[in-house]
Amino acid sequence: MTRTLEWQVRMYLSEEDGTTRARMVLDTGTAKLTGRGTARCNPQDVDVPEIGDELAASRAMSDLARQLMRVADQDLEAVGAGPGNTVSAPYGWPSA
């Protein structure tokens, strides 16, 4: 089977009073997931907004990745595969 899909990803960043917030939205066409991340500047540190953007964005991506893995795990278990089954590998189709 050959498939080609395009998933849309949008990253929203906002900064206020030394705190940067990131919100990343993944739209698969059938579902939407939202990851969130925050970065705070230590009052003793130099305020470099780009660093806050990078940290908050990476944390939002990590949050989104965990959510997507959770959905994949649930889908695997729904078809009889995944970590909840007694197969020798962590993932795979069950033995017949």
C-alpha positions in Angstrom: 0.0 0.0 0.0 1.3 3.4 -1.0 0.0 6.5 0.8 1.0 10.2 0.9 -0.3 12.4 3.7 0.3 15.9 4.7 -0.1 16.8 8.4 -0.2 20.5 9.3 1.8 21.8 12.3 1.6 25.3 13.7 3.7 26.7 16.5 2.5 29.7 18.5 4.9 31.6 20.8 4.2 34.4 23.2 6.5 36.1 25.7 5.6 38.2 28.7 7.6 39.2 31.8 10.4 36.7 31.2 8.1 33.7 30.5 7.8 32.3 27.1 4.8 30.0 26.2 4.6 27.8 23.2 1.6 26.0 21.8 2.1 23.5 19.0 -1.0 22.2 17.1 -0.8 19.1 14.9 -3.7 18.6 12.5 -3.7 15.2 10.9 -7.0 15.9 9.0 -8.8 13.5 11.2 -7.6 14.6 14.6 -5.9 17.6 16.4 -3.3 17.3 19.1 -1.9 20.3 21.1 1.4 20.3 22.8 2.4 23.0 25.3 5.8 24.2 26.7 7.0 27.0 28.9 10.4 28.6 29.6 11.2 31.1 32.3 14.2 33.4 32.4 16.1 33.5 35.7 16.1 37.1 36.9 19.9 36.9 37.2 20.3 35.8 33.6 20.5 38.0 30.5 17.1 38.1 28.8 17.6 36.5 25.4 14.1 35.9 23.9 15.4 33.5 21.2 16.6 31.1 24.0 13.1 31.2 25.6 11.5 30.5 22.2 13.8 27.6 21.6 13.2 26.1 25.1 9.5 26.6 25.1 9.1 25.3 21.5 11.2 22.2 22.2 9.1 21.4 25.3 5.9 21.8 23.3 7.3 19.4 20.6 8.2 16.9 23.3 4.7 17.2 24.9 3.2 16.7 21.4 5.4 13.7 20.7 4.4 12.0 24.0 0.7 12.5 23.1 1.2 11.1 19.6 3.0 8.1 21.0 0.1 7.5 23.4 -2.4 7.6 20.5 -0.2 5.2 18.5 0.0 2.8 21.5 -3.8 2.9 21.9 -4.2 2.2 18.2 -1.7 -0.6 18.3 -3.5 -2.2 21.2 -6.9 -1.8 19.4 -5.6 -4.0 16.6 -4.0 -6.6 18.9 -0.4 -5.3 18.9 1.6 -3.1 21.2 3.2 -3.3 24.6 0.1 -4.7 26.3 0.4 -8.0 24.4 2.7 -11.0 25.0 4.7 -10.8 21.9 8.5 -11.1 22.0 9.2 -7.6 20.7 7.8 -4.5 22.3 5.7 -3.8 19.2 4.4 -6.0 16.4 1.6 -8.2 15.3 0.6 -11.0 17.6 1.5 -14.6 16.7 -1.2 -16.6 15.0 
